[in-house]
Amino acid sequence: MLQSEYGIEPLYLDNYTNDAQATPEGKNNPMAYNRVRVFIGTDAKGKPIYTQISGSNQNEINDRIVKAYVQSGRIFEFLPDSFSPLSPTVSPEKPVKHSFRDYAEHWFTVFGKPNIEASTALTYRRQLDIYWIPAFENKPIEDINAADIQGVLNHMGEVAKDTKKKAMMVLKMILSQAVEDGYVTRNVAKSDRIKINGKAAKETEPYSVEQMQYLVSNIPNVKNETDRVYLALAALHPLRPEEVFGLQYGDIDRENHKIHIRRAVTYPDRNQPTVKGTKTESSVRTIDLVPQIEQYIPNGDDNAFIFGNDKPLSYQQIRRMRGRIKKDIAFDDDIVPRRFRTTVLTDLYDQTKDIKQTQAAAGHTTADMTLKHYVKGRQQNSNTASPVASRYGLTG
């Protein structure tokens, strides 16, 4: 049996021998250079062992010599000292990485769009198309760092801070999934080093009291019946624009002077309407109907939409309606649906000083939302000292 100092027992060689014949020599001998005698080790007594290697050409002989060295174990005499046959050095496989575009598209298709409202999905899509995909494109998601993200935010310039926050929310969801998938160890979008700056979002200003008085007094002068109903309902009730367009005739309770808010109509692509549930559970509510404007609301089938009948009005139809109203009554400002809600809630609180009542009318989950975004106040320049002094008996 062949022995090896490396502790490997070589494979049995069919043609190994202790006294193999030398290769015939001579240029006229056809066997010249086609057979060689190769030392492959020693036996138990230390006696050299050789084997005959033959081949049709030199390359074939060389290959067979190497094979004999491997089978006998002698190959390790020619390898570096650091090489161990028991723990061979293997180059690690290059890790597979994932392009941001492909990963983000997968997230949006599987986890995003199917599980959110159409309008929200459209917002997510815009955030990806405008900011993140152009910035990262085919950059591996594993290589994105805080500096990369901060660079995108900085490049946005004077975009509103709220817009940047919404864009970051989308990126955080994508990277959170990457953490779950094991592609990254942490969500770098949550790094404390990332700073979100930008101009404050423009607040919705209420119409002035004088403007509202003008609008309400001119309801009869609006020529189109549907336009007239819209102005009467939107200008005098704390409804979201999508709640106004979601009203059906069955939601109007003339006997008890109530309006039941049960659904909403949105325009995700600013074209055809989408009928859906209200924004929150608190948004499903019943509010008081101003009796004086009931005369402007015609009768109709309970399941028909007040604005559109069988199908709600389209986005473009609503835009044209707003333009007609402004022209009919020669209003000095634009007819902006969201401003009506802010105005009504501001004046409701100003008249009642009851934030819980105002919150309920608005359909908000918390009073903080009502105060922060919708109650603007009509007496900002009033004296704040006199009421306190009077309350405590200082009347002089």
C-alpha positions as CSV (number, residue, x, y, z in Angstrom):
1,M,0.0,0.0,0.0
2,L,1.3,3.5,-0.8
3,Q,2.0,5.8,2.1
4,S,1.9,9.6,2.3
5,E,3.1,12.0,4.9
6,Y,-0.2,13.9,4.5
7,G,-2.2,11.1,6.0
8,I,-4.0,10.3,2.8
9,E,-4.2,6.8,1.5
10,P,-3.8,7.1,-2.3
11,L,-6.1,5.3,-4.7
12,Y,-4.9,2.0,-6.0
13,L,-3.1,2.3,-9.3
14,D,-3.5,-0.5,-11.7
15,N,-0.1,0.0,-13.4
16,Y,2.1,0.9,-10.5
17,T,5.2,-1.3,-10.1
18,N,8.5,-1.3,-8.2
19,D,10.6,-2.2,-11.2
20,A,8.8,-0.8,-14.2
21,Q,10.7,-0.7,-17.5
22,A,12.2,2.5,-18.8
23,T,10.6,4.2,-21.8
24,P,12.3,3.1,-25.1
25,E,14.5,5.8,-26.5
26,G,15.4,6.8,-30.0
27,K,13.9,9.0,-32.7
28,N,12.9,6.0,-34.8
29,N,11.0,4.4,-32.0
30,P,7.2,5.2,-32.3
31,M,6.9,4.8,-28.4
32,A,9.5,7.5,-27.7
33,Y,8.1,10.3,-25.6
34,N,4.7,8.5,-25.4
35,R,5.5,6.7,-22.1
36,V,7.2,7.9,-19.0
37,R,8.2,6.4,-15.6
38,V,6.8,8.5,-12.7
39,F,7.7,8.3,-9.0
40,I,4.4,8.3,-7.0
41,G,5.5,7.5,-3.4
42,T,7.1,4.8,-1.2
43,D,5.8,1.6,0.3
44,A,5.7,0.6,3.9
45,K,9.5,-0.1,3.9
46,G,10.4,3.1,2.3
47,K,11.1,1.6,-1.1
48,P,10.3,4.0,-4.0
49,I,7.3,3.2,-6.1
50,Y,6.9,4.1,-9.8
51,T,4.2,3.9,-12.3
52,Q,4.2,3.9,-16.1
53,I,2.3,6.8,-17.7
54,S,1.6,6.6,-21.4
55,G,-0.4,8.7,-23.8
56,S,-0.8,9.5,-27.5
57,N,0.8,12.9,-27.1
58,Q,2.6,15.1,-24.5
59,N,-0.5,16.9,-23.2
60,E,-2.3,13.6,-22.5
61,I,0.7,12.3,-20.6
62,N,0.9,15.5,-18.6
63,D,-2.8,15.2,-17.6
64,R,-2.3,11.6,-16.5
65,I,0.7,12.5,-14.5
66,V,-1.3,15.0,-12.6
67,K,-4.1,12.5,-12.1
68,A,-1.6,10.0,-10.7
69,Y,-0.2,12.6,-8.3
70,V,-3.7,13.3,-7.1
71,Q,-4.6,9.7,-6.6
72,S,-1.4,8.9,-4.8
73,G,-1.6,12.0,-2.6
74,R,1.8,13.3,-3.8
75,I,0.0,16.4,-5.2
76,F,0.2,18.0,-1.8
77,E,4.0,18.2,-2.1
78,F,3.5,20.9,-4.7
79,L,0.8,22.9,-2.9
80,P,1.5,25.9,-0.5
81,D,2.1,25.1,3.1
82,S,-1.1,26.9,4.1
83,F,-3.2,24.5,2.1
84,S,-4.8,21.7,4.0
85,P,-6.4,18.8,2.3
86,L,-8.8,18.4,5.2
87,S,-10.0,22.1,5.0
88,P,-9.4,23.3,1.5
89,T,-9.5,27.0,0.8
90,V,-12.7,27.7,-1.2
91,S,-13.5,31.1,-2.6
92,P,-16.8,32.3,-1.2
93,E,-19.6,32.7,-3.6
94,K,-20.3,36.3,-4.6
95,P,-23.6,37.3,-2.8
96,V,-26.6,38.0,-5.0
97,K,-27.8,41.5,-4.8
98,H,-31.2,43.0,-5.8
99,S,-31.7,46.2,-7.8
100,F,-33.8,48.8,-6.1
101,R,-36.1,49.2,-9.1
102,D,-37.0,45.5,-9.3
103,Y,-37.4,45.2,-5.5
104,A,-39.6,48.3,-5.2
105,E,-41.8,47.3,-8.1
106,H,-42.3,43.9,-6.5
107,W,-43.2,45.5,-3.2
108,F,-45.7,47.9,-4.8
109,T,-47.3,45.1,-6.9
110,V,-47.6,42.5,-4.1
111,F,-47.8,44.4,-0.8
112,G,-48.7,47.9,-1.8
113,K,-51.3,48.5,-4.4
114,P,-53.6,45.5,-3.7
115,N,-54.0,46.4,0.0
116,I,-54.7,50.2,-0.1
117,E,-57.2,52.6,-1.5
118,A,-56.8,53.5,-5.1
119,S,-55.9,57.2,-4.3
120,T,-53.3,56.1,-1.8
121,A,-51.8,53.6,-4.3
122,L,-51.6,56.5,-6.8
123,T,-49.7,58.6,-4.3
124,Y,-47.2,55.7,-3.6
125,R,-46.7,55.2,-7.4
126,R,-45.9,58.9,-7.8
127,Q,-43.4,58.9,-4.9
128,L,-41.6,56.0,-6.5
129,D,-41.6,57.4,-10.1
130,I,-40.7,61.0,-9.2
131,Y,-38.1,60.4,-6.4
132,W,-36.9,57.0,-5.5
133,I,-36.6,55.0,-8.8
134,P,-34.9,57.8,-10.7
135,A,-32.4,58.2,-7.8
136,F,-31.6,54.6,-7.1
137,E,-32.6,52.8,-10.4
138,N,-30.4,49.6,-10.5
139,K,-28.4,50.3,-7.4
140,P,-28.5,47.2,-5.2
141,I,-30.9,47.7,-2.3
142,E,-28.2,46.2,-0.1
143,D,-25.9,49.1,-0.9
144,I,-28.2,52.0,-0.1
145,N,-27.1,54.0,2.9
146,A,-28.2,57.0,4.9
147,A,-26.1,59.4,2.8
148,D,-27.8,58.2,-0.4
149,I,-31.2,58.9,1.1
150,Q,-30.2,62.3,2.5
151,G,-28.9,63.2,-1.0
152,V,-32.3,62.5,-2.5
153,L,-34.0,64.6,0.1
154,N,-31.6,67.5,-0.4
155,H,-32.1,67.3,-4.2
156,M,-35.8,67.8,-3.7
157,G,-35.1,71.4,-2.8
158,E,-38.0,73.5,-1.5
159,V,-40.5,70.8,-1.8
160,A,-43.0,70.9,1.2
161,K,-41.8,69.1,4.3
162,D,-45.0,67.0,4.3
163,T,-44.3,65.8,0.8
164,K,-40.8,64.7,1.8
165,K,-42.2,62.9,4.8
166,K,-44.7,61.0,2.6
167,A,-41.9,60.0,0.2
168,M,-39.9,58.7,3.2
169,M,-42.8,56.7,4.4
170,V,-42.9,54.8,1.1
171,L,-39.1,54.1,1.2
172,K,-39.3,53.0,4.9
173,M,-41.9,50.4,4.0
174,I,-39.8,49.1,1.1
175,L,-36.7,48.8,3.2
176,S,-38.6,47.2,6.1
177,Q,-39.6,44.4,3.8
178,A,-36.0,44.1,2.7
179,V,-35.1,43.5,6.4
180,E,-37.7,40.8,6.7
181,D,-36.4,39.1,3.6
182,G,-32.9,39.1,5.0
183,Y,-31.4,41.2,2.3
184,V,-30.3,44.0,4.7
185,T,-29.8,43.9,8.4
186,R,-31.4,47.2,9.3
187,N,-33.7,49.9,7.8
188,V,-31.3,52.8,7.0
189,A,-34.3,55.0,6.1
190,K,-34.9,55.1,9.9
191,S,-31.4,56.5,10.7
192,D,-31.4,59.4,13.1
193,R,-28.8,61.1,10.8
194,I,-31.4,61.7,8.1
195,K,-32.9,65.2,8.4
196,I,-36.1,66.2,6.6
197,N,-36.3,69.9,5.9
198,G,-38.6,71.9,3.6
199,K,-41.1,74.6,3.5
200,A,-44.3,74.2,5.5
201,A,-47.3,73.0,3.6
202,K,-49.7,75.8,2.7
203,E,-52.6,75.8,5.0
204,T,-56.2,76.0,3.7
205,E,-57.5,79.5,4.4
206,P,-61.1,79.9,5.2
207,Y,-63.3,82.2,3.3
208,S,-64.0,85.5,5.1
209,V,-67.4,85.9,6.8
210,E,-68.3,88.5,4.1
211,Q,-67.4,86.1,1.3
212,M,-69.6,83.4,2.9
213,Q,-72.5,85.8,3.3
214,Y,-72.2,86.8,-0.4
215,L,-72.1,83.1,-1.5
216,V,-75.1,82.1,0.6
217,S,-77.2,85.1,-0.5
218,N,-76.5,84.3,-4.1
219,I,-77.5,80.6,-4.1
220,P,-80.8,81.5,-5.9
221,N,-78.8,83.2,-8.7
222,V,-76.9,80.1,-9.7
223,K,-78.5,79.0,-13.0
224,N,-77.9,75.3,-13.1
225,E,-80.0,73.2,-10.6
226,T,-77.2,70.8,-9.8
227,D,-74.7,73.7,-9.3
228,R,-77.2,75.3,-7.0
229,V,-77.6,72.2,-4.8
230,Y,-73.8,71.9,-4.6
231,L,-73.3,75.4,-3.4
232,A,-76.1,75.0,-0.8
233,L,-74.7,71.7,0.6
234,A,-71.0,72.5,0.4
235,A,-71.1,76.1,1.7
236,L,-73.2,75.4,4.8
237,H,-72.2,71.9,6.1
238,P,-68.8,70.6,7.4
239,L,-68.5,67.9,4.6
240,R,-65.3,66.7,3.0
241,P,-65.4,67.3,-0.8
242,E,-65.6,63.5,-1.4
243,E,-68.5,63.2,1.1
244,V,-70.5,65.9,-0.8
245,F,-70.1,64.0,-4.1
246,G,-70.9,60.7,-2.4
247,L,-74.4,61.9,-1.2
248,Q,-77.4,60.1,-2.5
249,Y,-81.0,61.3,-2.2
250,G,-81.7,58.6,0.4
251,D,-79.1,60.3,2.7
252,I,-81.2,63.5,3.0
253,D,-83.7,63.2,5.9
254,R,-86.1,66.1,5.3
255,E,-88.4,65.2,8.1
256,N,-85.7,65.4,10.8
257,H,-83.4,67.9,8.9
258,K,-80.5,65.5,8.9
259,I,-77.7,64.4,6.4
260,H,-76.4,60.9,6.7
261,I,-72.8,60.6,5.6
262,R,-72.2,57.0,4.5
263,R,-69.8,57.0,1.5
264,A,-67.3,59.0,-0.4
265,V,-66.4,59.6,-4.1
266,T,-62.7,60.1,-5.0
267,Y,-60.8,60.7,-8.2
268,P,-57.5,58.9,-8.0
269,D,-56.5,59.7,-11.6
270,R,-58.4,63.0,-11.7
271,N,-60.9,61.6,-14.2
272,Q,-63.5,59.0,-13.5
273,P,-65.0,58.6,-10.0
274,T,-64.4,55.8,-7.5
275,V,-67.1,55.1,-4.9
276,K,-65.7,53.9,-1.6
277,G,-66.3,54.0,2.1
278,T,-65.7,57.0,4.2
279,K,-62.2,58.1,5.3
280,T,-62.5,56.6,8.8
281,E,-65.1,54.9,11.0
282,S,-65.7,58.3,12.7
283,S,-66.5,59.8,9.3
284,V,-69.7,57.7,9.1
285,R,-72.0,60.1,10.9
286,T,-75.2,62.1,10.9
287,I,-75.1,65.9,10.9
288,D,-77.8,68.6,10.9
289,L,-79.2,69.9,7.7
290,V,-79.7,73.7,7.4
291,P,-83.5,73.8,6.9
292,Q,-83.4,77.0,4.7
293,I,-81.6,75.2,1.9
294,E,-83.8,72.2,1.6
295,Q,-85.8,74.0,-1.0
296,Y,-82.8,73.7,-3.4
297,I,-82.6,69.9,-3.1
298,P,-84.8,68.1,-5.6
299,N,-86.4,64.8,-4.9
300,G,-84.9,61.7,-6.5
301,D,-84.5,57.9,-6.2
302,D,-83.0,57.0,-2.8
303,N,-80.0,55.1,-4.5
304,A,-79.3,57.8,-7.0
305,F,-76.4,60.2,-6.5
306,I,-77.4,63.8,-6.0
307,F,-74.5,64.8,-8.2
308,G,-74.6,62.5,-11.2
309,N,-77.7,60.3,-10.7
310,D,-76.7,56.7,-11.6
311,K,-73.0,57.5,-11.6
312,P,-71.2,60.3,-9.8
313,L,-69.9,63.3,-11.7
314,S,-66.4,63.1,-13.3
315,Y,-63.5,65.2,-12.1
316,Q,-63.8,67.4,-15.2
317,Q,-67.5,67.9,-14.8
318,I,-66.9,69.1,-11.2
319,R,-64.3,71.6,-12.4
320,R,-66.7,73.0,-15.0
321,M,-69.4,73.2,-12.3
322,R,-67.2,75.3,-10.0
323,G,-66.4,77.6,-12.9
324,R,-70.0,78.1,-13.7
325,I,-70.9,79.0,-10.1
326,K,-68.2,81.6,-10.0
327,K,-69.3,83.2,-13.2
328,D,-73.1,83.1,-12.4
329,I,-72.7,85.1,-9.2
330,A,-69.6,87.1,-10.1
331,F,-67.7,85.8,-7.1
332,D,-64.3,87.5,-6.5
333,D,-62.5,84.3,-5.6
334,D,-62.3,80.7,-6.8
335,I,-64.8,78.1,-5.7
336,V,-62.5,75.6,-3.8
337,P,-64.3,72.6,-2.2
338,R,-61.9,72.1,0.7
339,R,-62.1,75.7,1.7
340,F,-65.8,75.3,2.5
341,R,-65.2,72.6,5.0
342,T,-62.4,74.6,6.8
343,T,-64.6,77.7,6.8
344,V,-67.7,75.9,8.2
345,L,-65.7,74.2,11.0
346,T,-64.0,77.4,11.9
347,D,-67.2,79.3,12.3
348,L,-69.0,76.4,14.0
349,Y,-66.3,76.4,16.7
350,D,-66.2,80.2,16.9
351,Q,-69.9,80.3,17.5
352,T,-70.2,77.3,19.9
353,K,-66.8,77.1,21.6
354,D,-67.5,73.4,21.8
355,I,-64.6,71.4,20.4
356,K,-66.2,68.0,20.9
357,Q,-69.3,69.1,19.0
358,T,-67.1,70.5,16.2
359,Q,-65.0,67.3,16.2
360,A,-68.2,65.2,15.8
361,A,-69.5,67.3,13.0
362,A,-66.1,67.1,11.2
363,G,-66.0,63.3,11.6
364,H,-62.6,63.4,13.2
365,T,-61.2,60.7,15.4
366,T,-59.5,63.2,17.7
367,A,-60.2,66.8,18.7
368,D,-56.5,67.5,18.1
369,M,-57.0,67.0,14.4
370,T,-59.9,69.4,14.4
371,L,-58.0,72.1,16.2
372,K,-54.7,71.7,14.4
373,H,-56.0,71.7,10.8
374,Y,-59.5,73.1,10.6
375,V,-60.2,75.6,13.3
376,K,-58.5,78.8,12.2
377,G,-60.2,81.3,14.6
378,R,-62.1,84.5,13.7
379,Q,-61.0,86.6,16.6
380,Q,-57.2,86.5,16.4
381,N,-56.9,90.2,17.2
382,S,-59.3,90.4,20.1
383,N,-58.2,91.4,23.6
384,T,-57.3,88.2,25.6
385,A,-56.9,90.0,28.9
386,S,-60.3,91.6,29.3
387,P,-62.3,88.3,29.4
388,V,-60.1,86.9,32.1
389,A,-60.2,90.0,34.2
390,S,-64.0,90.2,33.8
391,R,-64.4,86.6,34.8
392,Y,-62.4,87.3,38.0
393,G,-64.5,90.3,39.0
394,L,-62.3,93.1,37.6
395,T,-64.9,95.1,35.8
396,G,-63.7,98.6,36.4
